[in-house]
Amino acid sequence: MATILEMRDITKTFPGVKALDRVNLQVAEGEIHALVGENGAGKSTLMKVLSGVYPHGSYTGDIVYDGEVQAFGSIRDSESRGIIIIHQELALIPLLSVAENIFLGNERARGGIIDWQETERRAAELLARVGLKESPKSIVADLGLGKQQLIEIAKALSKDVRLLILDEPTSSLNEQDSEKLLVLLTEFRRQGVTSILISHKLNEISRVADTITVLRDGATVARLDCKNGISEDDIIRDMVGRSLDDRYPPRTPDIRDEVAMEVRNWTVRHPVDPDRTVVRDVSFHVKRGEVLGIAGLMGAGRTELAMSLFGRSYGRDITGSVTINGKPADLSTVRKAINAGLAYATEDRKTYGLVLDDTIRRNVPLARLESVADGMVVNARREAEVAERFRQRLNIRSSSIEQETVNLSGGNQQKVVLSKWLFADPDILILDEPCRGIDVGAKFEIYTVIRDLAAAGKAIIVISSEMPELLGISDRLYVMNEGRFVGEMQTAEASQEKIMARIIKSGEAA
């Protein structure tokens, strides 16, 4: 196959950090090319160089596209050549219609006036091409994440895409929506569209990729041909520079007899629609030293349960009771929940977990700010000491504690979120999708933190859409569906099939 893209000796430097060091990438026309590496390896930076987010002149090296050296000064320049990037954080406007989003900045107009009939006709064609039956007039906010991801792809197709770049497209999707997206990519391949896929889901990579380029520490370390098959272990070895014989750190559970937290008959109504119950009469407990998993499909109510427990951050008309360490707990506000010994690391670290435009130093102590303050004034020295201690403890890769969290990789951002709550020293820690969108190496480090916290007698509740993850790190599982707990099992006796059977059976009964 002819080469459509070649990136030669790309070097990109930020203050104090060399993000890319003479990286080379060669992509054949009509293939699915996977770009993999640990968080901070330089994958997203390389794609931002390619797409013009980092314009020509801000890096060294050459981009050769369609046989010509390019000097993209902006995204508009790269899009004009058919290079379209879909970022991990979707760039849709929730309150606009599907058609308006698809043609935003690329409007169908005559004489400066938008032709709505043509806009909706063309949008319907593009939606059909990506397998969506929704009306072009549908409001994006009313659609699920899987459908929103497909709308982003329809938007790319509207710009006559030749090279489609997808940055972690399935990180927020359930298995069904992920499968639809992968099938769509293989269909695009048959149609001659070239794709570059960035993903940490190695099982997906090994299924659909024709070629894999591996980055490590900002440099190209391997190019793998998948025609004869490639194992996940081979990819991991190149990614992290060593073999991960066990994806999960060894652990001997030391579960204490004391119940750390018990929830009884917890019911939560939707914050906007009071007729809709999102958590229904849920009761459960977690012991000290135990890692408790909560499994379920997207929309089952797991996050709503966690947020409603943590200072009633979600929902209305909440009823039920909670005891912590055998005593009734007042969780009516976030501050009271923290004081009671409860912490919640959100699944949406960028929106709710971090102050992105502030530094590591300022983010780490936030949940327990009084500990680094003299009265009402933060002591900068103590603040820095705390941040540096956790930067080293959790191996946060950064130039210093003065680096803004927005410039950290996803895995390192997640470590800052964990640092914040570890500094709060909770008795019970709820981790909502703690490893979403991060690589196998960073996952192992976070699993190790979870193991060590449990060994220290903390009670850990892990919510995850990755069933192998729950089976690998938890001691006991609850299965949630449609706002209810529909099953409980010891992890040693659990399997993905048993979990899905509980979900399906409860759905049929309803």
Buried (B, 14 or more C-beta within 10 A) or exposed (E): EEEBBBBBEBBBBBEEBBBBBBBBBBBBBBBBBBBBBBBBBBBBBBBBBBBBBBBBEEBEBEBBBBEEEBEBEEBEBBBEBBBBBBBBEBEBEEEBBBBBBBBBEEEBEEEEEEBBEBBBEBBBEBBEBBBBEBBBEBBBEEBEBBBBBBBBBBBBBBBEBBBBBBBBBBBBBBBEBBBBBBEBBEEBBEEEBBBBBBBBBBEBBBEBBBBBBBBBBBBBBBBBEBEEEBEBEBBBBBBBEEEBEEBBBEBEBEBEEEBBBBBEEBBBBBBEEEEEBBBBBBEBBBBBBBBBBBBBBBBBBBBBBBBBBBBBBBBEEBEBEBBBBEEEBEBEEBEBBBEBBBBBBBBEBBEBBBEBEEBBBBBBBBBBEEBBBEEEEBBEEBBBBBBBBBBEBBBBBBEEBEBBBEBBBBBBBBBBBBBBBBBBBBBBBBBBBBBBBBBBBBBBBBBBBBBEBBEEBBBBBBBBBBBEBBBBBBBBBBBBBBBBBBBEBEBEEBEEEEBBEBBEEBEEEE
